Amino acid sequence: MRGLVSVVLMLAVVAPSTLAALLAVDYGAEWTKASLVKPGVPFDVLLDRDSKRKMMSTVGWKKDERLFGGDAAAVAARFPEAHYPYVKPLLAGTTIPNNTIYPSPPYLSPDNGRLVFRHPKAPTAAHNIDGAAETTWTPEEILAQQLAYVKGLASAAANEDVKDLFMTVPSYFTQAQRRALKDAAEVAGLSLTGIISEAGAVGLNYAMTRNFPTKEYHMIYDSGALKTTATILSFETKELPIESPLLKGKSKKTFKPKMTNTTIVEVIAFDSEQELGGAILDERLREVLIEEFLAQDGNSAEDIRHDSRALRKLWREASKLKQVLSANNEASASVESLINDIDFRTRVSRTKFEEVCANEASRFSKPIINALRLAGMTQDQLDSVIFFGGNTRVPMVQAAVRTIVGDDKIAQNVNTDEAAVMGAAFYGASQGRAFQSKLKMKLLEKSPYEIGYESGKEYGVVFPAYEVAERQSLSFKPTDDITVDFKYTGSNIPSPAEISRLEIHGIHQAVANLTKDEVEESNVSVNVKLDNRGILHTANAVLTYVTKPEAPSVANKLKGLFGGNKDKVQEGEDGEKADDKTEEELALEQPKEKKIGLRFTEHATGIKPMSAEERRNAKKRLAAINAVEMSAIERGEAVNHLEGYLYRLKNMLGADAPNKALQDFSSSHEKVALSKAVEEAFEWMAEYIEAAETAVLRKKRETIEAMEKPIIRRFQEFSGRNRAIDDFQKAIVAGRAWFDEASRNMTEAISLGNLTRWTQEELDGVKTMLQESEAWAKEKMAAQKAVGEAMHVDPVLLNADLDSRGKALQSHVLGLQKKPMPKPPKSKKAATATSTSVGSEQTGKENDDYPEADTVRTAEDPEPTQVYAHEEL
């Protein structure tokens, strides 16, 4: 399926690539999937640091070390009190969950009534900024840490700092939960640009490789860790005008949009069962294992239900057991040293599993029944039921669905793990200005909640349930102050119902200069909308009033009476006078609608989001943790580099070293000193490595490297000396050949009275360089020869000196070679055109009899046996 998607999805970049990176995240209660959209990066799922395609949605601490995903889950049994899974349903939560799936259960903070997790024995960097005695984490802060981790993965893959985020949420997410997502993203250093429903994202992914000439109805049945939902979507492909952010503001009169086939995906109805999913089944299985353990001989006295480590071990085993029982009728469970060094082993059958989950099994079909009822449809009208979510792999869940829709409706034609994140990545990219997609799709989202308003005695519905939310305008009569409360209304009201409060200011000042009639006919218009994240916002508030044309003044009346307007007065057919007024004059006499912008403030009610100060403190807290972790990473690298370096030196100094270069090019004194330094460094590491700081570790290595550097230099000089000498000699030969040829040509040109390209001083300069270089080389070669074959002695003739002198000579010669030929002086004008023509012909013939004065053979035109000394020539 991923191959098909990568072929179909063709996003054209219309902005610089540095502005085009988008991170899409499908954040589930148990698993997180992410995708990066960026030019040059394959459109696929983002891999974690272990190259896995999905990450566990959890954060944990191993003493002072923070861990994510699978690493955090691996140490959960050892440190359960600092392990925080399943935070998604707790966002903006004010109710303690009624289950035992949390190793460290959350509680309500007495300060603000929000859910928080304890973090006992937290490192200093993790302590609360406000100096509270107990270290705690809100679900939003835990989510922010996970998003920051995914952002790091995306930034590394994109080679830039990724800042834009697009997320999936269940359709039942409230305004408070959406605001909590926004706060968590901001704390993580991301900008939440949009939110899409999980079912809508799956629907888009399903439609990416299909056309729908006739309308089809499909149900997305999503069963995850802690929720099960059923969403009915309609799919239809129509020819519609291209909608693009780049075309906004274009006049249809001057710009006719192009028509293209567009697939419309519309949410028809939706229902869910919260706290019903794979984690609840794991909880039931763990209870079976607890009962089996207590039933075995000698274990009845063990207080296993109050041992968090033992419970976490059984949780992990129950999760494995559920996966095995999804494909087998029976499975074995085994936990070593479950509690008090007691090993536990048992076998569980699928029948036993389904028996203890009988209550949950009956609930898995309820979302399907309710969604069909809300849509006014029957199961026969569905084209298929598409499974999504890991819990749909459980046979008990599949059986519950089949009892309602039958076997022929079941479809498993999307990736149950990745369909949502791939659909979200496509939709998020297509909504911005950075990308334009050749594949056109339109998603019509609908909320299961009705949003209403109340202002004094006025009330009404702003956004009805199960209707596409568009910008709405509310109208109020102007008073001194207007307060509008937005809240959930209707039959499906989440708790709490309050959403936000709007306060409009400055109405009294706005109407102060209006007439009585204008005030009576005026009204205050408030435009509200749901943004790309589904969050309610007030777009603007304006005072609208109508002005009437002013009555004619006395002066204008008299002017008309005494013929001042006689040119504009005519006799009508009936003898009556008619005004011949222009369009501008008529327009001035028409009533005009005018608007005055009003100041307003809005703030959340009910469950309030994080304040600005709370977000700042959370950012500081995470920054402090990141700084400590970065320091630990740098220290770990310094330890590894030092240790690896010491072992390499020890092996090269050994008697059985396969590479003897270090020994051959070092003196006996250097070998002894280097060996001693290595041994002392190993002794120092054994005693002080745990407490050593990064700077000390680096200094220790640099000290030994300084001792090794002279030896390395001798080896490098020896290895490259023959090549350096050969290149230098080639430069001298090429320079000498150029000088000899140039000298001969100059002598010949002077004897014939022709111009020369070079001066005598320039040739003398080349001669001097050649003589000095040859003399220097002769002296150094003699000195180097005196050193003999002693490789442990510092060389006299250095490769760098040979190279620099050779290049200097060739560069000088090349500069002269590029010198242009001087222009001859202008001759006097001939008496007649004929004589000038004849003279020119004669001159041309004379020049043909002699060779060109500056023709020499240089390094650019070498003899057949000549070899380039340097690539520069």
N, C-alpha and C positions, 0 to 999 in steps of 0.2 A: 504493500500500500504506500509506503514512504516513497518508493521509486516513482509511482504514478503521480504523487503530489508534486515531487520535484520537477517532473516534466511539465505538468499543467501550469503550475504557478510560475509566471514570468513577471517579475516586478521590475519596472524600468525606473532607474534613479533619475529624479528631476531636481535634486539638490546635492550639494557637496557631501561626499561619503562621511565626513566627520560629523555631519548633522543627521545622519540617516540611521544610526543604530537604534534598534528597538528591542527591548527585552519583554517577552511574553511569558507569563507564569500561570500555570494551572496549579493553584495551591489547594491541595486536598488535606483532609484531616490527618491522613496517615502518610501519603506520598505526595511529593512535589515534582512536577515536570516543567521544564523551561525550554524556551527556544529563542535563538538570537536571529534577528532579521537585519542583515547588513550586506551591502554590495561586496562581493568577493568571498562571502562566507556561505557555505552550503545551507540551504533552507532545510533544517533538520532539528532534532532534539539536541539540546545542549547537554554535554556529558559532564559528570562531576569529576572530582580529582582521581577517582578510582575507575574512570571511563565507564561508568554506569549511566543508563539512560533515565533513571529516576532516582530521587533522593528521598529518604525518610524525612517527614516533616517534624523534626525533633531537634532540640538543643539539649546538651548535657554537659556536665562538668566532671572531670576526673581530677579531683583536688583543685589545683589552680589552673588546670588546662581546660579550655573550652573546646567542645567537640560538636560536630554536626552530623546529621544523617545516620548512616550505618555505624560510623565510629561511636556516636553517642549511644546508639542502641546496644552496641557491644559491651559497654561498661555499665549499662543501666542496672544490672543485677548487683554490681559491686557498690554503686553509688546511686541508689534509687531516689534518695531525698533531693538530688540535684539533677533530676531527669524530667524534662518537660515536653511530653508528646500531646497530641490532640488539642492544640490551643485554638484551632479554627472556630469551633462552635462556641468558644468562650469570649470571642471578641465582643466588646461592648456589653458584656454579660453582667448581670446583677443577681443571678440565681446560682446557688451551688449545685453542680450536676449531681443527679441521683444515680450514680453508678460508681464502680470501683476500678475504673480503667486508668486512673491517674496515680502513679507511684507516690507523688507528693501532692495530695489533694489541695485544690485552691480553696481560699476562704475569702470572706468579704472584709475589705479593709474598713476599720472603724472611722477612718478619716473621710472617705468619700463614697463608701458603699460599693466600690468596684472589686471585682475578683482579682486576687493576687496570689502568687506562689511564693513560698518561703525558699530561701537559699541559705541553709546553715553552713557555717564555716566557709563563707565566700571569700575569695581573694580581695585584697584591698581595692583593686581597680574596679571591682564589681559593686562596691558599697554604694548605697543610695546617696545622691548628691546632697539631699537635705539633711544628712547626718543622722538618719533614723537608726535606732539601736539594732533593728532587725533588717537584714537585707531581703528585699522582695523584688519580684518581677511581675509586671502586668502582662496579660496576653499580648497586648500590642507591642511591648518591648521585646518579647520573645519572638514574635513574628518579624519585627524589624531586624533582629539578628540573623534570622534565616534569609530574609530578602537581601541583606548586605552580603551574606555568603554567596548567594546566587549571583548577585551583581559582580562580585569579584571573579567568578567563573566566566561571566559574559564579557567583562572588560578584558580579561586575559585572552579570550578567543577573538575579540574585536580589535585588540591592540589600541584601545582607547577607553576613556572613562564613559561607560554606558550610563545614561541618566534617565531615559524614558522607559516607563513601565506600563504594560497592559496586562490586566489580570482577569481571571474567571471567578465567578461567584455563583452560588445557588440562586435561583430566581426568588427565593423567599428571603434573601438578605434584606434587612431593614435599612432605613436611612442611617441609624446609629452604627450599624455594622459596616456600612460602606464608608462612613466617615472614619471609623477605626482603621480600615485598610489604608485610607489616605494618610492618616497620621503615621502609621507604621512605615509606609513607603518614604515619607519625608524624613523620618528619623534614620532610615537606612541610606539616605542620600539619593533617593529616587523621586521622580515626579510621576505620579499616577495619572497618565493621560487618558485612560479609558478603562471601562469595565464591561465585560460581556457575560451573559449567563452561560453556565456550563453546557446546558442543553443546546443553546444557540450556537456555541462554538462547535459542538459535535455535529450539529446539523449542517453548518457551513463546511466542515471537513467532509461530511458525507456527500454534499452537493458539488464538491470541487471537481470530481471526475464524472459527473453525470449531467444530463439534460432532462428536463421535465416538460415535454410538449403539452401534456395535460396535467392538471393539478393532482398531486398525490399527497396522501396523509400518512405520516410515519410517526411512531411514538419512540422517543428516546427514553429507555428504561435505564436509569443510572442508580446503581447500588454500590455505595462506597463503604468507608469505614464506620461512619456515624450518621448516615442519612440515606434514604432511598426515595427517589423521585421518579415521576412519570410525566413527561412533557410531550404534548401532541403538537407537531409542526406540520405546516403545509409547504409544499415545494411546487413552484411553477416557473417556467422560463418564458419570458415575454421580451418583446422588442421595446426598449425604453430609451429615452435620451441619456447620454452619458452624464453621470453626475460626478463632478470632480471638485475638490477644494480650490483648484487653480482657476475654475470657471466661475467662482462665486463673484457676484457683482457685475457680471457681463450682461449687457442688455440683450434680451431675446430679439429685439428689432434689428440690432446690428450683428448679432452672433447667433447663428442657428446651430443648436447642438446636434451632434452626430448620433444617430440611432444605433443601438447594438443590443444583442441578446443578453438579457440580465436574468439571473435566477433569483427569485424572491423567496426568502425563507421567513415564514411568519409563525410566531408563537400563537397557538390557538387556545390551549388550556394547560393547566399545570396543577399537580398536587404532590405532596411529599409526606413522608413519615420520618420525622427527626428522631435521633437516638435509636435508629434501626439500621444496622449494617454489620460489616465484618468484625468490628471491634466488640460489638455486643455478643456476637457468636463466640468470639475468643473468650469473653468473660464467662459465658456459660460452660465452655469446655474446661476452663481453668477450675471452675467449681466442681466439675466431675473429677478432675485430677486431685483436688483437695480431699474430696470424699473418699477416693480410692486410697490416698495416702493415710488418712486417718483410720480407714478400715483395716489396714494391714497390721499385723501383730506388733505390739510394742510402740506404736506411733500415736496412740489415742491421746497420750498426755502432752504431745508436742503442740505448742501454741502457734501453729503455722499461720493462722489467719492474721496475726498481729506482727509477723516478721516480714518487713517490706522487701528484704532481699530474697527470701524464699518465694514470696508472691511474684516477684518479677521474674524469677527463674521459671516458675510455672507458667507465667504469661507467655514467655518466649516459646516454651514447649507446646502450649496450647495453640499458638499461631501456626507452628509447624504441623501440628497434628491436624488442624483444619485443612491445610493444603493437601496433605496425604489422603485424608478421607474424602476429598473432592474427586479423587480418582480411584480410590480403593474402598473396599467394604470394611476393612479393619486396619488398624495402625498401632504401632508400639510407641510408647512414651518412656523416656529415660532421662533422669536428672541425677547427676552425681553430686553428692554432698549437698542435698537439698537443704537440710537444717541439722545442726549438731552432728555433722559428718555422717548423716544417714543418706544412703543412696536410695533412689526411688525408681521403680520400674513397673509398668502396667501396660495393658492393651485396652483399646477403646474401639468399639464398632461404630459404623455409620448409623446403625439403628439407634444406638444409645445417644449418639450426637443429636439426631433428629428428634429423639424423644424429649431431651431436655430443652430443645429449642422449639417445641411445638407452639408456644404462644407467639414467638417471633415469626414462625413460618406462616401463620395465618395473616400476619400484618403485611407481608411482602406483596400481596395482591391488592391491598387497599388503594395505593396511589393510582393504579391502573383504572380501577372502578370509578374513583372520584374524578379523575381527569376526563374520562369518557362522559361522565354525567355533566361536568361543567361545560364540555364542548357540545353537548347535545348530540353525541354520536354513539354508535354501537361498535363493537370490535370488528364486525364485518366491513365497516367502512375504512378500517386501517389497512394500508398496503403492507406494512410490516412493523414489527417491534424490534428496535435496534438496541442491542445490549451494550452498555458502557459501564465501566467500573470493575474493579477486581473482584468484588463480592458476587458478580453475576456468574462467576465460574463455579460457585457452590451449587451442587445438584438440587438441594432443597429450595434455593431461590429460583432456579430455572423451572422447577416443577410448579411453584406457586404461580409463575407467569403463564405457563402452559395451560393451567386449569381455567384461565380466563380467556386467552386469545387462541389457544390451540397450537399445535406443532408447526403448521404451515406458515404462521405469521412470524415466527422467531427468525431474526436475522443477526448474524455475527459478522457483518461486513465492514466494520470499522475497528481500528486498534483500540481495545478497551482501556489502554493506559494512556495513549498519546493523541487520540483524536481531538480532545478538547484543546490541548496546548497548540496543536498545529492549526486548528481553526481560528483560535485567538490570535496567533501570530499573523496569519493572513489578514484577518479583519482589522487588526490594529495597524498593520502597515498600510492597508488600503485607505484607512481613515485620515491619514496625515498627508502633508504636502510633499514629503520626501520620496514617496513611491507612487507609482501608478501601475495598476495591474491590468493585464490584458483579459483576465478572467473577471467578469463583472457579476457581483452578487450583492444583494440587498437584504439586510436582516431587520425585521420588524419585531422588536422586543415588546413584551407586555408584562406588567407587574400584577401579582395576585392581590395587591393591596389597593384600596381606595384612599386617596388623599383629599381631605377637605380643609376648609378654612372657617374661621369664626372671628368676627370683628364687631364687638358690641352685640347688637341684636341681629346683625347680618351674618349669614352662614351659607355654605354651599359646598359643592364638590369641585375641586380643581382638576384632578386627574382620576377618572373612573378606573376601576379595576378591569384588567384584561382588555384595555384599549391602548393603542399606540399613543404614547405621551408626546404631545406637541406643546409649543409655547402657548400659555393661556394668559388672558388679560382679565383682571378684576377691577371693578369700578366702585368707587366710594364717593360719597358727598364730602366736600372739604370741611373739616373741623379743626380745632386747635391742634390736636394730635390724633393720629390714626395708629392703632395697634392691631395687627393681624396675627392670629395664632393658627399655625398649620398643624394638623394632626391626622392620624389614621381614623377613618370612619367606615361605615358599612357593616357587613356581616363578618368579615375576616379582619379582626383588629389585633395586631401584635401588641405585646406589653413591653414598655409603656407606650401609650398611644401618641404622646406629644412628640412633635418633630422639631419645630423651630418657631421663633417669634420675630415678626417684622415690625419695626417702629419707624414711622415716617415723620420727619421733622420739617420745620420751616414753612408750614402751610399758612400760618397767620401772616408772616412777612410776604409770602407770595401773593396773597389776595389783597394786601393793603392798598395797592394802587389801582385796583379794579373797581368798576362801577357796581352798583347794587344789582343791576340786571346781569352783568357778567358773572358776578359771584353766584347768583341764584342758578344760572345755567351751567356753571362749571362743575367739574368732577375730577377726582384723582384716579388715574389709571395706574395699575400695578401689573407689570409683566413678569410672570414667573415661568420657570422652565426646569426640566431635569437635564443636567449636563451629561457629558459623555460617560460619566461614572455613575449616572442614575441618582445623583445627589440634588436635592431641591435647592434652587437658588432664585433670588430676585434679580431680574435683569435690569429693571429701572422702575422709577416712580415719577410720574409727571402730572402736573396740574394742567388740565385742558379747559380752555374757555373760548367763547365766541365773541368777537368784536363786531359791532354794527357800524355802518357808515355814519359819519357826522352830518348833522343837518346843515343846509346852506347858511352861511353867515349873512347879516344885514347888508354888508357892503356888496356881496355877490348878488343879492336880490335887487338892490338899487341899480347896480350895473346893468343887469338884464332889463330893468324897467326903462332905462333911458337909452336903450339901443346898444349897450356895450356888447351884447351877444347877438346882435342882429344877423351876423353872418352865420350863426348856428341855428337860426330859427327859420322854419319854412312853413308855408301854407300846405296843409294836407288837402286831400281830395274833398274832404267834407268841410273844408274851411277852418279846421282846427289846427292849432300850431303843434308841431311835432319836433322833439329834440333830435338832432342828428349827432348822437354821441359816439365817440370812438370806443373800441373794445377795451382800451385801458381805462377809460372813464367809467364804463359799465362795470368793469371788474372792481374798481375802487368802491363802487356802491354796493357790492355784494358782501354779506357777512363773511368774516374770516375766522378760521379756527387757529388758535395760537396755543403754544405749550411752554410751560416753565418746568425745568427739571427740579426735583425735590431731593433733599438729602434723606438717607434712610440707613438704618442699621439693622442687622439681623444676627441672631445668635441661636445656638441650638438649645432646645429644651428636652425634657425627658432625660435620656442618657446623654450626657454632654461629652464631646470629644476632648482630647488632650488640650490643655491650654498652651499658649505660646511658651510660657516658662517651663512647663512640663516637657514640651518637645525639646527645648534647649538643654534641659538637664539630662534628658535621655540621650541626646546626641553627645554631650560631654562624657557621659558614662560609657557609651559604646566606644567613643574615641580613646578613652583611657584604656579600655580593654584591648583595643586594636594596637595601641602603642606598646603595651606589655607583650602582646603576642608577636608583634614585629620584632621587638627586641629579643624575644626568645628564639625566633627563627634565625635572626642574625647570629646569635650566640651559638645555636646548634650548627650553623654552617661553619662558624669559626672553629668549633671543636672538631668537626669532621675534616676540615681542611688541614688543621694542625696534625691530627692523628694520621691522616692519610699521607701527609708530607713526611712525617717522621718514619713511618713504616717504609716508604719508598727509599729514603736515605739509608735506613738500616740495611735494607736488602742490597743496595748498590755498594755499600761499604763491606759487605760480607765476603768471606773467602770464596764462596760458591756463587757469587753474583753472576748472572748471565751477561750482564752488560758491565764491562770493566772501565768504561770511559771516565767515571768519576774518580777511580783510583789512578788511572794512567795520567790524568791531567792535574793531579794534586800532589803537592809535596808531602813528604812523610810527616812534617809538622802539621800541615793542614789536615791530613787524614786523622791524625791522633786528636786534634782539636775538634774536628767535626764529629768524630765518633763519641767523644766525651760529651759534647753538647747534646747529641741525640739521646744518650743514656740519661743524662740529667733531666732532659725534657720529659722523658717517659716517667721518671721517678716523680717529677713535679706534678704531672697529670694524675698519677695514681693517688696523690695526696690532696691536691688542691683543685682538681678539675670541676668538682661540683659547685664550688663557690666562685670560681674565676669569672671575671667579667669579660665581655667581648673584646674590649680594648687590650686587656692583658693577654688574651689568647692570640690576638693578631700581632702584638708586639713580640711575643715569644717566637712566632714563626718568622717574623721579619728579621729578628736577630740571627737566626740560623741561616736564613736565606742570604744575608749579607756575607756570611762566612763562605757560602757556596758560590756566590756570584763570581769571584775571580776565576774559579775553576771552570765554570760554565763559559766564561769569556774566552779562556784559552782553548776550550774545545771548539767553540764557534769560529775562532780565528783559524784554527788548524783545519777545520772542515771546509772553510770557504776560501782559504788562501790561494790555492791553485787557480780557481776560477777568477778571483780578483786580480791576480797577476796577469792572467791571460787577457782579461778585458782591458786592463791598463795598457798592455803592450799593443793590443789592437788599436786603441785610441791613439797611441804614439805613432804607429805606422800610418794610420789614416791621416793624422794631422801632418806628418812629414810629407806624405804623398801630395796632399793638397798644397802645402807650402811650395814644394819644388815645382809643381805644374804652374801655380799662380806666378811664381817668380819668372819662369821662362816666358810666359805669355806677356807679363808686364814689360820685360826687356824687349821683346819683339814689337809690342805696340809702341813703345817709346821711340824705337828706331824708325818706325814708319810714320811717326807724328800723329798717331791716333790717341784717342782718350783711353784712360784706364779706369777700371771699376774701383780698384783699391789704391790707397796711397802707400808710399814706401814705409811710412811710420806704422801702418796697420800690419804690413807683412813682417816688419821687424818685431812687432809685438808678438806675432805668432811664433817667430823664430826664438824669441827670448823664452816664451812659455815652454817650447819644446826642449830647449837646452836646460832650463831649470828643472823640468820634470824628469828628464833623463838623468841629470846629475843627482837629484834627490833619490830617485829609484836606485841608482848605482850605490849610493851611500847606505841606504836602508837595507838593500839586499845583502851587502857585505856584512852589515851588523847582524842581520838575521841568520846569515850563514855561520857566523861565529857562535851563535847560540847552539847550533847543532840540532840533534834529534831529541833534545830534552823537552818533552811535552809539558812538564810541570813548571817550566820557566815562562814568565810573561813574554810574549812576542814583542819584537822591535818594530817590525813591519806590520802595520795594521790594515786590515781590509777596508775599513771606512776611509782611511787616508788615500789608499789606491783608488777607490771608487770616486771620491770627491775630486781628486786631481784629474782623473780621466774624463769625468763629466764636465769639469770646468774647461778643459781644452776643447772638447767637442762642442760645447755650447758656444765658445768664442768663435770657433771656425764656422759653425752653422750660422751665426749672426752675420759674419762677413759674406758668406755665400748668398744670403738673402738680400744683401745690399743692392739697390737698383743701379743700373748703368747711368752715369751722369749725362744730361742732355747736351748736345753740341751747341755752341753759340750760334745765334741767328745770323745768316749771311745778308749782305746788302742787296737791295732790290735791283734787279737787272733793268736795263734801259728799255727793253721791249719784251713782250711776252714770249716772242720766238727765241730770243737769246736765253731767256730763263729756262725755257723748255729744253733747249739743246744742252745748256749747262747741267741741268738736272739729269739728263740722260747720260752725259759723260761721267758725272760724279757717280752715278749708279754703276756704270761699267767699271770705273776705277775701284770702287769698293768691292766689286765682285772678284777682282783679281787678288785680294788679300783675305786671309782668315780673320774672323771676328776677334777683337783684342782680348775679350774677357772669357773666352771659351776655355775652361779648365775642367779637368776631371777631378771630382770631389768625392767625398764620402757618400753623396747622394747618387753618384754615378761611378761606382767602384770598378776596379779591374776585376776580371773573372775570378781571380784567386783571393780577392779581398773579402773579409767577413766583417759584418757589423760589430763594432765593439759595444755599442749600447743601443737600445731600442729608440732612444731619443733621435738618433740620426738615421 
